Each structure stands twice: as C-alpha cells, then as structure tokens.
C-alpha cells in the first residue's frame, strides 16, 4: 500500500478515536458514563499490552521460547490473586485525590517532595526509551506495510507525520481537567476501544494463519519442525520465575497502568469483575503467539525480516492487503495507546513534583500568579507532553538498531519495579519511613541501572553475575533485594517524623479509617477564607469554587462568612488542589496562604480514633434508644390491661346500681387484684432499672439455700392451692452442708419468680411443680421444674430478656415479662448462673447454680 | 344478638360479659384464640369481640378464620386492644375489623359503638 494512503488512513483512525472520545465526554456530561463499568475498566487495563506484546512476543518465540509467558502471567496473577491490594491502592488514591504513582508514594511518606521528585525522574528515565520503543514500532510497521525505507532526515520521513498527529491528539484530549474526581472519560474510552482493535487484529491474523493457511494450531507446529528453545535451555526456571515476578510487580507501577487502574477507575466494584475479564483478555491476545512465531520464522526468516515484525510480515507474505492493514492498525493502536497514557501520566508527575514545586518556591511567584495557577499548570503539562514525545522520538531515531523491542521493555520493567517495595510495604507496614523509602528506591535504581547499562558502555559487571541468570533477571534480583533491605534497615533505625507517621496510619488502615479520613481534619492552623477562595478559583473558576466551598460547608455545618477558614475547609481545599497539582504542590500552595501549627502523630491518631469511637458509640446509642423504646411500648401495653379492667369494672358499679351483692364483691376483688398487679409491675420496672444501673444494695451474708426455699414456699402455698397445683419440694438434705454468700431476701424473690412462672405454665389441677436442692463440689444448685407446656428451645436465649414473653405459642410465661430478667440479674450479682432446660410439651426446668462460699 | 368475646385477661372478659349481657345479648366467652374459633364454628355469633394479643391464635388469626368460615356467614369483628398506635389500628382494619376500640375504653362509648354496629348489621 502507498505511503500517503497509509499515512492518511492512520490519521483518519486517530480522527475516529477523537470523535469517540468526544462522544464519550458528551455522554458523561449527560451523566451516562460509558467507562464506569467492569468491561471498559478491564479493557483499559489492557493498555499494559503495548507494541512490545503485540509485535515483540512473536518476535521472541524463536529466540527465547516460552519466556513471553512470564510477561503475560505476571499481571494476570496480580489481577486474580492480588486484587485486594489494588483495591487498597484505589481507596487510598481516592481519599487523597492522588493522580499518579509519584504522588502516591510521596503522599504515603509524609508528602516528602524528594521522594515525589525521585519517583518522577526515575519514571521519566524508564519511560523515554519505552515511548521511543512504541514510536519505533509505529515507524517500522509503517515502513514495512508501505514497503518504504526510513528516510535519513526525520522531516522527510512520512512516519514523522504520524508522530506529529499523535502528539496533537494527546494535547487536545489530554490536560484539560486533571482533577481525579473528574475522570478523563474520553481518553479512557478511546484506550478501551484501542484495546479491542488490537485484540481483534491479533486474533484475525492468528486465525488466518492457523486455520486458513495451516490446518489448525497443531498443524502449524507440525508443519515446521522447529524446536523452540525450552525454558530449561533458555536460562532455566530461575530466570523465568524472576521475570514472572518482575512482570507482576512492575505491572501496577508502570505510570500508564497505575493511571488507568487506580486513578481512572469508576467504582471500586469494577475491580471484582475486571479480575477475570482482564486475565481472559491476556489469554486471548497470547493464544496465537506460538503458531505465529513459528510460521513467521519458517516463512520469513530467510527474507532477513526483523523477527519483531513477523506478525505484520505474514499477511504481506500472503498478499492479503486488508489483513495487513488490520494488523498494522492493531499495532498502531497498541503503540499509540501506550504513548498517550504514558506521556499523560509522566507529564503530570513532572508538573506536580518538579516544575510546580520549583515555581511555587520562587519568592513572589504564588502571589503574582494566584489567579492563573490552573492554566499555568495546564500549560506546563502540555509543554512536558511535547518534550517527552520529542525525547522519545529522538531516542528512537538515535538508538534505532541497538536493541530489540523486548529488552527495552524489560529494562523499563526492572526500573519501575523499584517503586514496588516502598509502595507495598508502605500500605501494609506502618513503620516504613520516608528515609527508608528514599534510600530503598535510590539504591534499587542505582543497582538496576548500573547492571543494565554499564555493559552497554563496555564496563563489565560480571562480578555480580549470578550463575545461570540473564542480565534482566540478574539486575532484578540484586536491585529488588537491596531495595527491600535498605528500606527495611533504614526504616527500623530512623525515626519517623509526625507527618510521615500520620500518613502511614492513613494508608495502612485506610479501610478502617476511610470514612473518618474524609470527614475529619488533621490540620491545624490559620488561613483566611478569602485566600482559600482565590487559590481554588485559580484552578476551578469562581463559580465552581463557590459551589465546592458551599458543599463542604454544608456537609460540615460551617459558616462561610468568617474571616478565617475552618481547618476542615483548609484540608478539603488542599485535597482538591492535590487533584490538580499533586500533593507536594498542593502543600506548598496551602502553606503559602496559611500559618500552620504542627500536630504530632499521637494527636492525629487520637483524633481519628475519637471520631471512629464517636461513630461507634453513636451506633450504640441508637441501639439503646431502640431498646428503650421497645421497653416503653411494652411497659405501657402491660399497664393498659389492668387499667382497662379497673376502669371498666368501676364504671359498671357506678352506672348499674342494680347489680347483685355477689357480683359487686367479685368485681371489687378483681379491681383490688388488678391494682396489685399494677403496683407489682411498677415495682418490677423500678427494680430492674435499679439493678441495671447497679443502684441496688445487696445485703450479703452467709445464706442457707434450704431456708430460702422454705421462705419462698411459705409465701406461695396459698397461691398454689388456689390454682390446684401440687408443689413437691425435694430437698434431699434439707439443709445443705455448705452455704453460699448472698442476699437472703433477693434470693427468695428469685425462687418466688420461678414458682409463679411455673404456675402459669401448668394446667390447673394437673400441674406439678418440683423444687430440688443439691450440691456438687463447687456449687449449690436449685431446680424448679414443672410439667407444663414447655418452651421451644429456639426461645431459650431470649426468655431472660425484658418482656420477651415467648409469643408463639402465645402463652405468657412470665406474667409481667420482667420476673425472669430480674431473677437473672440477681443471680448474676451472686456470680451464679441460671439456665433453662425445656422443649415444647415436656415441661420446663430452670436450674440455678450458686458458688459455694469458701470457708476461711 | 349473639356475641362472642375473646380475651386472655379474665378481668376484662368479666366486665365485657356483664356489659353485653345487660344489653340483652347472648354472650359466649373464650380465653384464647383456639377456644374462640371452636365457639365461632359452633355458635356462629353475629358479632365477635377480640383481643389481639392472645395465646395460641392471636386476634388477627381468629378474625381471618372467622371471615373465611362460610360464604353465608359474615360476622362483624371488633378488636379491643392495648395496641393503640396509629399503625396498629390501621393494621386491624386491614385484617378485616369492622371496629377498633383502644384499651382502656369507656363502657358507655363501647356499648354505644357496638349497638350502632348492630343496627348497621341489621339493615
């Protein structure tokens, strides 16, 4: 195909992507987000698969065999097994309004600007060759499909036009609203679409070669008896395993992946499903790597084509123009997607952690430019995008033939993997300190860079070479080991300062505190409201500023008419600013407009715990309130019954003068009984409240339980006779040998309560109640057993609660519903226990156990 | 008129029994839901006065069973209950009550309302 044809189609493709982005932004404006779902989220994660995966895996097959699998399995396993870790990062980033990995790490370590800067520079260092690699892939595939040779001067090179278009594309879609709370809807949507295109293209060529040209997957393998280098011959499993671990840990710390995975995620829930959709994507895009590699080697090796271009070389070899174009487009998608997100992420890091802090530290800069900080920030990012693109392009032009796709990719991985220890330990280990993190990252970076690049300059590093490891695995091994050791050793020997320690709590315990972190403030100082307004409106405009401040004020019951702003407003303002300029710069802006007082760590933790405890005790109060309400409802209901009969019977006697003497007597007796019941109820309620409040005095003496039963029986025999219930007292040793320590009268009350219960549960004339007294080594026990209707075991637990008369079967076991609660409280005050053995239809047995008094 | 009164409070049963008898009605009394249903099936009273919180079968259950007994038999049901919240009263009417009288009640008021219901029933 012609040069201008392909150039035009490529630019048209970018145009279509741009329209899609525009459409997605419009949908978002109508509140119909296209990206806040697991599918688009998982597809956007596939930004991990750059041109390296697309072209490079196949190129590697014949030289490195199955080692490409480590690149695929690492991230797959991270998403399947460690999605809890990703979720924690997502939650932290959301709470602190973090928009890139440099901000993430520096925020964890007390917003240390050195760490932010270090991570930024290292990311840039690792990112430039990686971006160059993508540009190289675009240019090479362009040259191959157009059958042209690259021009010696770059401006005569047609692929330069693509480079310009891509840069413009990023500038237009990119730094418009870089507040993480307003996502890059359009950009993420195009990234997801590109992920679909590259998958479809790769599957298309895979299916074409495996099924159209050869008879299936195995046919391809059989046709060309090429023996692939096995893992054993290619460095062995040690190498393979280290690379696999490397890809897993580097995955999330690649600036572009961090951005889509952590910053642009809609809802945390998307992670759950993405944890299988993304691995599925990875499986699909790798499924035809082997047949394509073998076919490419068999058919194209002799032509001298770079093995990294086999994927595109194959359809050209078979003269399939359409397929060749589709494959080219897939590769273009893979490369451009990576470039778009990577430049965006790195430019935001540079702006937040390098340039803005530099500017803000200039005397007078802040006060002179307060109102334009937003647009200054945006322009810095734009300039940085152009700078990064140019650096990437220069890198590709100057080092074009030096290295293949995979080794550049792997080098970048080793370098960004240096962020892993500080991040992972930072969110699980509170003691990880800023000095430790800084030392770890720098140590790891220096070791990895030295081992990877010194050999290129002719300096041997073989002294450090471990037998059997290739350079990448070797560098990974040494750098990560020393990174972790340095982080650990420095962290346990250095002392964290207040801010460092504060953040460690906020990160490590994010799920415990997240609600409180959002609502509470951990800042103390003085800032004028007017200054806050001005600082904010420089970024989000006057109208938005007023809206946001009003929201915050309303949510926290604050006034916006004071001269000095409430600390909550200051904290929230800083958080909003952090979304634009990162935590380091936001801190600088806030300190420029306020006088801050240091708060120690213990104070912060205390504040957080206090607000958490308040929440807890609030919930407790609500519960108690509900119980109180229920209690009151039941008490009033219980009181209404006797009042009803008293009133009704009295009215009868007032209005009907003709009633018989006998009836009058019955009515009056009933009124007296009901009045008694009423006063008993009132007394019991009061007793219970006093017991619960611990206001009852127990008159403790040595008590003989035999005597207690006797006293209770004395009060009770008459009632039992009235109800025609037989009571048998089986006191085998009328007096027990030993005694207990207790309040005689209170214990009598308990026995009476149990007996009255029993009497209500048995049928008149058939009822038998047995009382037994016996002792074992440690306790004296009393059983009160009846032969009544029994109580279903499922109610046994609640029977001792206030007013829990078992409602089904609708039988009142406890006349007022309070007797058993009171009894239980009294027994507990004696360090004893009371429990129930019963089942429906088989009577009920209450068993009291009271500890025997120790004889002195 | 034939009236059934069911309540697990003997004292209340006593006074209601007296009041209804004085009005010249024929009265049956029950101490729980089960007894009430047996009596209803046997006697088919025109008016049924029910407490709600009763042993074995509660007032709602008795009301529903009575109403579903026979198509030709449509008794008037009166709940007399200590459950006096707005929502309880609403529920009572939803369960098919013709009248809901909160406890404690005034005798005169109760008698008047039941007589009115009886008149309405006759027409």
Interface residues (C-beta under 8 A of the other chain):
Chain A: X636 X637 X640 X641 X642 X643 X644 X645 X646 X647 X648 X649 X651 X652 X655 X656 X659 X663 X666 X667 X670 X673 X674 X807 X809 X810 X811 X812
Chain B: X8 X9 X10 X11 X12 X14 X15 X16 X18 X19 X22 X32 X33 X53 X54 X55 X56 X57 X58 X82 X83 X84 X103 X104 X105 X106 X107 X108
